[in-house]
Amino acid sequence: MPSIPARPDTPISAEPRPALLLEPMQPLWQRLPRRDAEGRRLADFMMLIPRLNRRPRVEIHACAHALERVLHGYGDRIAFVELNLRLNTLWVSVSPIPGLCRELPIAIQGAIPEALLVGPRPVVGD
């Protein structure tokens, strides 16, 4: 199995990048920023929004606007966002601020209740 090269170490730009790419030409791991403007590694998470791509266009737009409102509240702490309608996934890269990868998915779920955080199940007890 071929190894996957690491993401580029180039810092993110202070200038906004296009928010909507309908047909990305490169895999996600090649497009993701790896570090912020100060050179610190970014944190990221993925959410699943079940059956989003099967909804009427109006509902998809409403979901995207709800997501945009939530993300706008986090300003420059958001480095990268991709809503992939083919896979019904949301990928978010954020500044390495303690608790942000917990707080932001909760805020997203407040606006989009069906959004599910993808990750390992927490271990309860020993």
N, C-alpha and C positions, 0 to 999 in steps of 0.2 A: 504494500500500500504506500503510495507516495506521501512524503511529508508535506505539510502545509507550511509555507513560509510565514514568518511573523509579520504582523501588520507594520506598515511604515512608521518610523519614529518621528515623523514630521509633526510639529505642534499644530494645533488648530489655529485658524486665522481669526483675527478679531472681526473681520468682515463677515456678514451673514452669507451662508451658502444657499443654493436652491433647496427649497423644502420639499418639493415634489418631483420625484423621478418616476415616471410611469413604467419605464422598462430599463432598469439599471443594466449597464453593459458589463459591469464587473461584479464578482461575488461580494457579499457584504463585508467579509473580512478584509478585502482589499480597499474598501471605501471608508472604513471606520477610521476616525482620528485615534491616535494612540495616546497622545499627551496633550495637555492644555497649553495655553500661551506661555506659562511659566515653566514648562517642561515636566510637570507632574503627570503621572499616569492617571488616565481616566477610569472611572468605574462604569459598569453598564449592566443592564438587565433586559430581559425579554418578557413580554406578556402575550398571551393568546386571547384573541377576541373571537370566540366561536361563531362560525357561520356569518361573519360580517360580510363576506363577498357575495352571499346569497340574498342579502337584504335589498330592498328598493334603493335606488340611487339617492333619494332624498334622505333616507335613514343613514346611509354611508356618509353623506355630507354632514349630517347633524352630528354623527359620531366624531368625524374629523374636526368639526368646529369645537365640540366639547373638549376634545383632546388639546386643541390649540389654546383654548382659554386656560386650561390647567398649566400647560407648559409655559405659556406667557408669564404666569405668576412666578416662575422660577428663573426667568431672565437669563443672564449669562452663565448660570450654573448648568444649563443644558448645552452640551457640545454637539450632539448629533441625534437625530430622530428619523426612523424609517417606519412607515406604516405599509406593510406588505399585504395587499389585498389578495394576492394569489395564495398566500400561506395563512392569512388571517393573523399575522403577528405584528407586534410593535416592538421595535428595538430602540432603546434609549441609552445614550452615553452621557454621563454627567461628571461634573467636577468631583474630585475625591474629598467630599465633605462627609464626616461621620453621620450616619443616620439617613442620608439623602436617598440611598437605594431602598430604604424602607418607607420613608415618608412619601416620596413621589408616587410609587405604585398605589399606595393607599389613597392619595389624592386623585389619581387616575380612576381608581375603582369608585370613588365618590361620584365622578362624572359619568363613568361608563361601568355600571355595576357588573356586567357580564365579563369584563376584562379579568383574566387570571394571570397571576405571576407565575412564570415558569422557573422551576428550580427544585433542588432536593427537598424532600420533606424534612422538617426540623426533628431532631432527635429529642424525645421527651424522657427525662430521667437517664439513669445509667444501667 
